[in-house]
Amino acid sequence: MNAQELVDRISKYLSDEARPWHFALLCVVVCLPNLVLHGNPGTDAANYYCPLIREFAAGRFDQAFWGMIPPLFPLLGGIVCALPGVSPLKAGQIVSILFFALGIFPLHALLRRTHSARIATVACVLYVFCSRLLRYASQGAPFSVKMFCMLSALLLLWELRGDVRRWYCAAALGLCCTGLALVRGEGVAASVLLLLWAVIGEGIYRWRHRSSWRRFVPAQTLVASAVFVAGILPWVAYEYQFTGYPVTDLRQIPYARMVLGGWAAHKPKRVRTKEDLDYLALLGKIREGTAFKRSLEMGTPVQERVRARRQRGGSRVKEVWKGLFPMFFLLALLCLVSQGWRRLGWGDLWLATVIVGHTVLLIVLLWRHELQKRYLAVTIPFLLGWAATGATISLRWLQRVWPERVDSEIRARVLIGAVSVFAVIMVWNGNQKGVSNLRDRFLDTRFRSSLQAGRWLRETGIDMVRKTPPRKSTWVSYHNERLPLILVDCPTTPYFGRCDKFLIPFRNFHVPAQELTEFCKANSVPFLVLSRPLDIVCDLPGSSRDAREQFLFCRRFGKKYPLLIYVYRPLLHRQPPQDKAAKS
């Protein structure tokens, strides 16, 4: 088979023979490098998702849920993690990759209704080889679960637009809205907007098919809303018991206060404790700032307070631009410019409304917080219909400008080579995290230092100190009630050490030794795990001497990116083994 015959065969396959499950299998294949090689969880995965998944798989359900993290992703990850030999990070990656692959089916079905069958197939190819989707879908975070729920909800809305008598579509829409609300905090607002959209669509449909007044009742939307409310009700009840507000995420409390006027009929089960106040006081000593102090008064979790500074307008525009994946956005813009606005149909308006509405919703909800491109990347699939059209238009233009004297076989070889290089680059870029983790295992990196420090805490450090009472989760911070309890500035170390933590979400910080001593004494924290020597951290007049008197140096892991472990002397049970690196 020569190159021209191969091009014709691929073109025929894309037009007639391609099936969505082919692309779903391909999604799993292109994500395998990250699944196999990626072993260093990101900040959110190490702080929240992986610990929650681990506790659910261990059957410790009191520690498997926390008010800031909606429960769907930890629940699914915990079920997978219960299988033998599956780590919490791998369980989260498996769930995310499976939903990334399942997203092919609603995407293909939706684009078949708004575009041609060939464009829908090309869009599925772009979906599979989108490096940003590959990267986010294999990090062990709920990104792809939210994307799947949004795609499915939009497909069901389109089906109800054509015939509102499909009760099963209305019930499925309620389930998709439930999943959207239980996987991300902003999913509740998105679900409410989708249900309002369903009400408008059903009203228009019933108005066009003029009938009796009873037919104007939006029965299908009421069914979807009932399923949605019934689905989120257990979690809302848990949050109400936990916080005193009917929310699905701790970060919704400021908005609930504005709506309810400070009313709460139930006293929260776990409010700020003395340990929380000590923790906030320590962070307040480390970092001072107006925005930071103002966010402390709002009652939002501590990791969100750290990022509570307001972004500049240019930074937000930049994040929106990156979040929409510039390559596909430019192809979509080429499609819109070449075809003209007048040729746009209801399907194009439908998809554009989703993209703009979701972007505006995130900007409004995260106005006091940091807007990141990964929050906006879930709308990339809705661009793919236009991007696929732009790609076909580009190929048509290239064929027109191609010199006629060039043989068709050479043209086919160049086309195959260009597409192959594009696919390889995209897959390589999407799996870069796993490749870099493989390299980091053998080099002197922070990942390796964190891995060794966590193993030492789990195997040796826990026997060196006295047994301390476990910490319970509160509004301020999540605790898994495991031992030992450490104060750390590297979030992955507690994950590898399978221990509990107070996280210092700052780098290059300074704090008086007296503050550290009082905090460790009041909260029974036996270990400090720092990325810099304690003498530098406590580089204040007279503070270094006090730090050496209260904290004993134990171990050092790594040279270029070190992690140093100190033990609080009053909680020391037996002397630590001598560290040869410390002597040298």
N, C-alpha and C positions, 0 to 999 in steps of 0.2 A: 504493500500500500504506500503510494507516494504521498507527498505533503498535501497536494491539492485534494486527493481523495479523502485524506484524514480531515481536512477542513470541512468538506462537504458532509462527511459522516457526523462530525460534531454539530454542524448546523442543523442537520436533520434530527439529531438527538434532542437538541434544545427546542426544536419546534414541535416534535411529535412524541418522542419516546421518554422524555425526562419525567420522573416521578418525585414527589416531595420526599419520600423515604430514602431515595438515593442521596439527596443532599443532607438529610438528617444523619445518615451513617457517615457521610463525609465530614460533618461538623464534629462528630466524636473523634474521627481519625486525626484531624488537624489540631485538636486540643490535647491529644495524647502526650506530646512532649512536655507540656506544662504539667499535666497530671502526674507524669512519672518523675520529672526532674525537680519540680517546684516544691521546696520544703520549708521555705521561710515565709511565714504568714505576714500579711500587711498589718498596719496599725489597728484597723478596725477588727480584722479577723483575730489578731492576737489578744486584743483587749476584751472583746465581747463574743463574737460568733463561735470561735473555737472553744473557749471555756464553757459556754452554754451548751454546745453540742456534746462536750465531754461529760458534763453532769447529767444530761438527759440520757445518754447511752449507759451511764453507770447507775441509773435508776434513782438519782438524787434530785427529785423533781422540784423540791423547794429551792434549790440553787440553779435549776435549769431555765428559769425565766426571770427576767428583770424588766422593770417598767419602761426603760428607754429603748429596748429592743423588741419589736413586735415578734410574736412567737412562731410564725409559720416556718421560717428558714431554720432556726434551731431545732424545731420539731422534726422536720424532714431530715436534716443532717444527723440528728441523734438517732433516728431509725437506721440510717445507713451505717453510722459509726458503731452500732451494736453488732454489726457483722464482724467475724473474727479477722484480726489483722488490719483493720481500717482505722487510721488515726483521725482525730477531729478535723484536721486540715484537709485530709484526703476526702473525708465524708462531705465536707462543704464543697470541695471542688467537684465531686461526682454529682451532687445535686445540681450545682450551677451548670455544669456541662450538659446534663440531661435536659434541663429546661431550655438551654441554648439550642440544643438539637430539636426539641419539640416545637420551638418557636417557628421552625420552617413551615409547619403545616398551616397555622393561621395566617402567616405572611403570604404564602403561596395562594391560599384561598381568597384572601382579601384583595391581592393584586390582580387575580384573575377577574374580579368583579369591577375593578377600577381601570385596568389596562388590559392589553391582549395577553394571550397565553404565553407567547414568546417573551414578552417583556417580563412577565411574572417569573419565568424560568431564569432569565438573565439576572433578575433581582435576587433570586435565591443564590446564584453563583456569587454575586457581590456580597451577600450576607455571610456566606461561608468563609470567604477570604478577606473579610474586613478585619484588619489587624486590631483595631480598638475593641471590637466586640469579642474577638478571641482572647485578648488580654484580660478584659473585665470578666468574661464568662468563666475563666479558669483560676480566679484568685480566691475562691472560697467565700464569696460574698453574695448577697441576694440580688445582684444586678439582673441576672438573666431571668429569675423568677418574676420580678416586676415587669420585665419586658414581655415575657410570655403572657402574663395576665392582661397587659394593655393591648397586645395584638389580638388576643382572643376576645376581649370585650369589644374592640372596634369591629371585629368580624361579626359578632352577634348583633351589634347595633345595626350594621348594614343589613343583616338578614331580617331583623324586625322592621326595618324601614320598608322592605318590600311586602311584608305580610305580617301584621301584628297578631295573627291568630296562632302563631307558633309558640305555644306555651312553654315547650321545652327550651326554646331559645331564651325566653325571659328568665326561666329558672337558672339556666347556665350563665346568663349575664349577671345574675345576683351572686353566683358562686365566684365568677371572675372578679367582681367588685370586692367580694369578701377577701379573696386572696390578695388583691392589690392593697387593701387596707391593713392586712395582717403581715405584710412583708416589709413595708416601709412606712414611716410616720406620715409623710405627705400623701400616702395612698388614700387616706380617708377623704381628703379634699378632692383628689382626682376621682374617686368613686362617686362622690356626691355630684360632681359635675357631669359624669357619665350618665347617672340616673336622671338628672335634669334634662340632659340631651335626649334621653329615651322618652321622657314625658313630652317634649316638644315634637319629636319625630312621630310619636304615636298620635298626638293631637292633630298634626297635619294630615296624617293618613286618614284618620276618622272624619276629618272635616271634608276631605276630598270625596270619600265614599259616604255621602250624606245619608244618614239613617236616623233612627229614633234617638231620643235624648239619652237613653240608657247606654247606647253604643259610644257615647262620648266619654264615658268613664275610662280612664287609662288603666285597664285591668292588668295588662301585661307588665306595665311598669310597677304597679302595686305588687305583683308577684315577685318581680326582681328585687324590689325594695324590701319585701318581707324576708326573702332569702338572705339578703345582705345583712339586715338587722339581726336575724337569728344567728348568722354566722359569726358576727363580731361581738355579740352580746356576752359570751363567756369571758372573753378577754377584757372587755370594758368593765365587767363586774370585778375582775381581778385588779385592774388598775384603780377602780373606785375604792376597793379595799386597801390598796397599797398607797394611794395618793390622796384619796378623798375627792377626786374629780373624774367625771365620765369621759376619759380620753383613751387613746390607744398607744400613746407615746408620751414620755415625760416632757418632751419639748413642746407639747401642745398645751401645757399648763398655763403659760402666759396668755394664750388666746382664750382658753377656758375661763380664766379670771376676768378677761375683758367682757366675755359674753355673760357669765354668771354673776359678775359684780362681786367677786370674792366669796360667793355662797358655796358652802360645801356641807351637805347634810350629814356626812360621815367623817369621823375623825380618822386621819390616815393611820395605817397600821405601823408603818415604819417611816418616821419623819427624821429630821436632822437630830443626831445624837451628839454627845460631847465629843466622841471621836471624830465626827464630821466637822465640828467646829474647830477642833485642833488641826485637822487636815487642811481646812480652808485657811486657817490662820498661817500655817506653814507656807502654803502657796502664796498667800498674800505678802508674806515677808520676802518671798523669792521674787515675785513680780508685782510691781505697783503700776496702776494705770487707771484712768477714768473709766474706759470701756470695760475693763476687767472688774472693777468694783461695782459698776452698774449691773453687770450680768450676774454678780453674786446675789444681788437683791431680787432677781427674777426667779430664782429657784431652779435654774436649768443645770443639768449635770456638768461635772467639772471639766470634762474634755471639751464640751461645747463652750464653756466660759473662756477657755484658753484661746479659742478661735473667734471670740465674740467681737473682735474689732471689725468695723465696717469697711468693706472693700470700696475702692474707688471705682468710678464708673468705667474707666478704661479697663480695669482688671476684670470686671464683670463681662464686658463685651468680648474680651479676649477668651474668657472661659466659655462663653456661649459659642464663639467661633470654633474653638477646639472641640467642644462637645458635639457639634454637628458634623465632625470629621470633614475637614476642608476639601479633600479630594472628591468625595461624593457630593458635597454641597455645590462645588463648582460644576460638576457634571449635571446636577439637577438644574442649576441656573442656566446652563447651556441649553437644556431641554426647554425651559420656560421661554428663553429668549428666541430660540429658533422656531418654535411652534406658535408663539404669540399667546397673549392672555385670552383672546377670544375663543381659542380652541380648547380651553380648559373645561372639564365637565364637573359634575357633582362629586365624582370620586376624588378629583384633584382638590376641590375645595374642602372636602371631608378630611383628607390627609393634612392639608395645610393648617386647618383649624386645630388638629391634634398637636402638631408641632409647635405652633405659636402659643396655644393655650397652655401646654405643659411647661414651656419655657417661662411664660409670664407667671404661672403659678409658682414655680420654684423661686423666681426672683422675688416675688412678694413674700413668700413664706420664709425665705432665707435672707431677708433684708438685713437683719441684725447679725447674720452669721456669714460664713465663708461659702460662696457659691463655687462648686468644683465641676470640672467638665464631666466627671464620671456620673454625676446626677443627671446630666442632660443627654448622655449617650443612648438612653433607652429610646429616644425618638429617631435614631439613625435608621431603623428599618422602615419608617414611614417615608423616608427620602428615597428609598431604593427604586421605587417605580420610575421616578423622574431621572435618577442616576442611571438606571439601565437604559432608558430612552436616550439620554445624553451620550452614553457609551456607543450605542448603535449608530447614532447620528455622526459621532466622531469617526467611526470606522467607515461609514459611507463617504464622508468627506475625504478621508485618506485614500479611498479607492479612486475617487475622481481626480485627485491631484497626482496620483501615482503615474510615473511615465509609462506610456503604452508599450514601449519597446521592451520593457522588462517582462521576462517570461512569467506566466502564472504560477509555475512551480516555485520560483524564487519568492514571489509575493506570499505564497502560502507558507513557506519556510520562515520568512521574516515575521509573519503574523503569529505563527505557532511559537516562535522563539520569544517574541515580545510578551505574549500572554503568559507563557511559562515563567519568564523572569518576573513578571508582575505577581504571579501567584506565589512563587518562592519567596520573594521579598516580603509580601504581606504575611505569609505564614511564619517566616523567620522573625519578623518584627512582633507578631502577636505572641510568639513563644519565647521572646527574649528573656522574660523573667525566669523561666525554668532553666534556660541555658546559663544565665548568670548565676543562678543558685548552684548549678553543678560545678561551675568554676570556683565559687566561693567556698565550697566544702574543702578544697585543697589549698586555698590561699589564706593568708592572714587577713581575714575580713571580720566585720562586726557580726555577721551571721555565724561564723565559726566560733567566735568568742562567746556569743550568746548561747549557742548550742552546748558548749563545754561548761559554761557557768551553770546553766540549767541542770545538766546532768550531775554536776557536783553538788548542787543544792538538794537534789532529789535523793542522791545515794549517800552522801557524806554529811552535808551540812545539817540535815534535820536531826541527826543524832548528837550534834554538838551542843545544842541549846536546850533550855528547859521548855517543856510543853506549855504553850500559851493558849488562852481561850480563843476560839475562832471568831471571826468578824461576820456580821450579817449585813446583807445589802440594804442600802438606804437610797433616798433620792439622790444623794451626792455621788456615790460610787458603788460599783458592783463588787461583791465579794463571794467567792465560792466556798468559804469556810474550810479551806484546806490549810495544811501546815507544811513548811514554815511560812510566816507572814513577813514579807520583805518590803523595803522602801527602795524603789528602783526608778531609773530614768530611761531604761530600754524595755519597751513593752513586750518583746518576744522572749525575754529571759523567763518570766513567770510561766509562759506557755510551755517552754521546754522543761522547766523545773516542776511543772504540775503543782504549783503552789499559789498562794494568795498574795495580793500586792496592794500597796499604796503607790500609785504612779505619780511621778513628777514629770509632767509633760513639757519640760523645758530642757534646752541644752545650753551649756556654758553659763550655768547659774551660780550664784554665790548666796550662802546662807550662814548665819552665825552658828557656831557649834552648840551654843546653849539651846537654840531652837530645835536642832536635830535631837539633842539629848532629851529635852523635855517631851518631844513628840514620841520618841521611841519608848520612853519610860511610861507615858500616859497610855499608849496604845499597845504595849508589849510587842514591839517590833524588834526581833533579834538581829536582822541582817540589813545592811546597806549594800546595794549593788549599783555602782557608779561607773560612768565612763571616763571619769577623771579622778586623780588622786584626791583624797580627802583634804590634804593640805591646801590644794588649789580651790576646792569647793568652799572651804572655810577660811579663805584668804582674807581675814579681817584681823585687826589688832588683838592679839592675845587669844584668838579663836583657834588657831592651829594647835597650840599646846593643849587646850581643853579638849579638842577633838581626839588627839592621841591618847589622852588619859581615859576617855570614855569609850573609844572604839578601838578594837584590836584588828589589825590587818590579817586576813586569812589567806586569800589566794588572788592571783592575777592570771587572767586568761587573755592571750593575744598580745601583740606588741604594737602594731601599727594602729589598731582599733581595740584598745584594751577594755576589759571589764574587770573592775576590782571589787572584791567582796570584803566587807568589814562586819565584825560582829559586835553587838552591844555588850560590853563586859558584864553588867549585872545579870544578864540572861544567859551567860555562858555556862554550860554544864560540864564540858571537858575541853581540854586544850586542843586546838586544831592541829592537824599534821603540818609539819614544816614544809614550806614551799621553797623548792630549790631555786626557782626563778627569783623569788624575793631576796634570797641570800646573795645571789650573784648580782 
